[in-house]
Amino acid sequence: MLRLGPLVYIPTDRVKRTPAALGRNHGEIEATFDASPKKVFHSLEFAAFVDSHRARWGLPRSMRWRQVAEFLADAGKLLPLEVRRGSVGKDLSGPSVLRRYAWGVPSAFAVALSLRPDSFLSHASAVFLRGLSHVLPEVVYANQEQTPKPVPAGRLTQESIDRAFANAPRTSKHVFILGEQRIVLLSGKATDNLQVGEASYSGETLATTTVERTLIDIAVRPVYAGGVGEVLRAYRSARDIVSVSLLAKTLDRLDYVYPYEQAIGFYLERAGYGERDLKKLEMRRFKFDFYLTNQIKERAYSPRWRLFYPKGL
């Protein structure tokens, strides 16, 4: 499990005694929650779940969902949680505390996915879940794609690339704290969840990027993977399981403005992939010098990939 630390119990409306319907049908109620693939709910989801099973559980329509939550929490089955915002700013909106109801003790991965709809785990989280690292990530990253945006005006130039990578990388300000665990919410480009699948962790089924998409994502944003050294380690770990053909096709479909194939090709070469795989990233003509990451202090240069990278990598 990730470092949840002390989880805060959120008291619901107390009732003086257990309603008879709950006491009589608690076995059926617990079995329904056990069978549900969803384990972490926000209040509206929990209320809807109760309403959809009200008849099956023999609950009167007058019984509130909070009474059900209170009963299950007292029985030690339902864990009310609070996730607090860890950053503030004029561009950040929404409540400072998000409340969730978990069936059992969830992972921070599952809680992160509950914070926004249609999100999936990515970057360092996906590296771990796909078995490319055996070290639990210090930060959980959950990505919710933006709505489609128009292609940026103007053309790419060497000057614009140099200027962009001389600056610090932009990072998400949407940081939340769950116990001792940090969760960062990302807003990725619209891809219709390209190469997003499922992975299992501690009995949970979690939406996360595939190996191929993960390797692309961490090359594009190494800051969300722990830096270029961690990215290179992930590429080495993936050598026997990744399809470089699928990776290249996925990169084409993502259609980035910047020439990330130069960075990815460099990682593949340094990680010991064969020439056949490297050629799949060299199919495009390299028009510009590119950078492995932002603000490289001491840099070396790869003529093959026309790429600046940190010296000693």
N, C-alpha and C positions, 0 to 999 in steps of 0.2 A: 504494500500500500504506500501511497505517497504520504508526505508529512502533513497530515490533517491537523495534528495537534489537538488542543481542547476544542471540541465543537460546542457551539452555544445552543442550548435548548430554547426554543421560542414557545412560550406558553400560549396556548389557545384558550378560548372561552371555557372556563371550568364548568363541569356539571357535578352536582352533588352525588349522583349515583349513576351506575352504568345503566343506560336504557336496556330494557329487556331484550329488544330485537338484536342489539349488538352482542349481548352476552350469549344469547341463544344461537347466533349464527357466526360467531367469531371464527370458527374453523373454516367455513366457506369463504369468508372475507379474506382470511390470510392466504388460503389456497389461490384465490384469484390474483392477489398481489404477487405471490410467488411465481405464478405462471406468466405474468406480464413481462414483456421484454423491457418495458420502461420502468426504471427504478427511482428516478429523481423527477419530482413534479414541482412546478410553481403552483400557486394557490388556485388559479383558474383551471389548470390541468387536473389538479387533484379533485376539485369540485365536479368537473365534468366526468372524471373516472368514477366517482361515487354515484353520480346521477345515472350513468350508463349501466351500472350494476345494481341499482337500488332494488329493482323488482326481484332479481335473482337472490339478493341477500335478505329479502323480506323486510326492508326498511320502510317506515312510513314516510310520506312525502314531506311531512313537517320536520323530519330530522335534518339538522344542518350538517354540512360536510365537516365543519369544525368539531362537532361532537364525535364524528367518526375518527378524525385525526387525533383528538384527545384520547379516545379509547385505545387506539393502536399505539400511541406514544407511551401511555401508561403501561401497556402490555410489553413494552420494550421492542416492538416491531417497527415502528415508524420513528424516524429520527428527524425532527425539525432542525433546520440549519439556518445560519445567516452568513451571507457572503458580503463583505463590506468593500466599498470602493477604496482603493489604495492610492488614487491620484485625483487631483482636482485641477480645474482649469476652465477658462471661459468657453472653450469648445466642447466641454463635457456636460452632458445633460443626463437626467434620470436620477433615481433615488440613490442615496449614499449606502443603503443596505438592501440587499436582495434576499428574500426569504424563500427557502426551498424545503420540500418534504421528501425524505429519502427512505425507501424501503430497504432496511438493513443498513450496513455501513458502506457507503459508496466510495469509489476512488475519486480523487480530485479530477481525473479525466471525465468521469460521468457528470460530475457537478459542473464542470466547465461547459460541457455540451448543453446543459440545461439553461445556461444564462441567456442564450439567444437562439431563436428557431433556425432550423436548417443549417446548422454549423457543423464543422468537422475538425478533427484534430490535425495539426500540421507541424512542420518544422521539427524542433527538438522532440516534441511529443510523438510525432510519427516515426522519427528515427528510432526511438525506444520501442514503440509498439510493433514496428516491422522487424525488430531483432537486429538492427544495425548498431545498436549500443546496448549494453547490459547495465548501464548506469541510469538510475532514475533521474529524470530531468529536474533541475531546480525550479524551472518555470514551465507551466502548462500553457500551450498555445492552442487556442480555438479560433478557427477562421470562419467568418460568415461573408459570403461573396456580395459585392456591391451590385447594384443594377448596372446594366450595360452603359458604358460611356462612349462618346464619340472619339474617334482617333485624334490624338493631339495634333494641332496645327503646326506647321513648320517641319523642317527636315533635320535629321540628325547630322551633327558636325563634330569634328574632332574637338573643337573648342568647347562645345556644349558638354561633351563627355568628360573632358578634363575638369571643367568647372563643377560638374555634378559630383564627381568622385573625389574632389578636393575637400568637399564638405562632409560632415558627419552624416551617417545614414539616418533617415527618418525612422522613428520607432513609434509604436502605438502608445497612446496615453491611457488606453482603457485597461487599467490594471485593477485587479480585485484580489482580496485576501480571503482565503479559506483556512481558518486555523493558522498554521505556519506556512501554508502553501500559497505561492503567488500564481495567479492566473492572468494571462494577457489575451485580450480579445483583439483579433486582427480583422481587417476589412479588405479582403483580397479582390483582385479584378474578377469580373464576371466571366466564368468559364463553363457554366451549367454543370458545376461540380465534376469537371473533367478528371478522370482517374482518381475518384474517391470511392473507397470500398469499406469493408468492415474488418476489424481486428478484435481478437479476444484478449481480455485482461482480467484476471481475478474473477472469472465467471461472468464478466460483463461483455456485451457486444457493442463495440464503439465505432463510430464513423471516423475514418481517417484516410489520409492519402495513401496511394499505393507506393511501392518502392520507387518506381520510376518518377512519379510526380514529386515524391519527397526529395529525391536527389536534385531535381530541378529547383524546387522551392528553396532549399538550403543554399544552393549556389547563387540564387538571386538575392536572398536575404541571409547571409551567413551570421549576422548579428542575432538572429532568432535560433541559431543552432549552436551557439557558444563560440563562434569565430571560425576562421578558415581552417585551423588545425583540426577542429572537430568535424568539419565538413569533409576534409580529406580522409579522416578515419572512417566516416560513414561510407564513403566511396570504396574504400578498401574492403569493408565488411560486406558490401553489396556485390562484390565481384562475381560470386558464384550463383547469384540469384536474380540479378537484374537483366532485363532485356534491353540492350543498348538501342536496338532498332525501335522498340516501343518508346524508349526515352526520347529518341530523336523525333519521332512522329508526334509525340505529345508536345515537345518543345515547339515544333512547327505550328501546331494548333493553338498554342498559347499566344503566339505571335507577338512577342515582346518587341518594344522599340529598340532596346539595347541589344547588342550581339552577345547574348549569354552563352551561345554555343562555344565561344572562345574560352570562357571560364570553365564550362563543363568539359570541353575537350582537354583542357589543362589538368583538371582533376582526374580524369580518366587515365591520362598518361602517367601522372605521378602515382596513381594507385595501382599501376601495373597492368592495365588492360592492353589487349593485343592491338596490333596495327589495323586489323579488320574493323574493330570497334571504333578506333580513333578516326578512321576515314569517314565514318558515318556523321561525324561532327564537322568534318572538313569539306563537306559537299557545297557549302556556301562560300563565296569569295569574301575574304575578310577585308573590309574597306577601311577600318579604323584600328588604331591602338585602343586596347580596352584595359580594364582593371579588375583584379580578382575581388577587391573590397575597397572600401572608402578609406581615405586618409592614411595611406601607406607611408610610414616614416622612412624606412630603409627598404628600397625596392630593387628587385631584379627584373629582368625582361626575358620573355620567351619569344624568340623570333617565329617559331612555328605557329604559335597561337596569337601572336601580336598582342601579348598580354603582360602587364606589369603585375607583379605579385610580391608579397613580403619576402625579403631576403632571408634565407635559411629554412624556408618552408620545404 
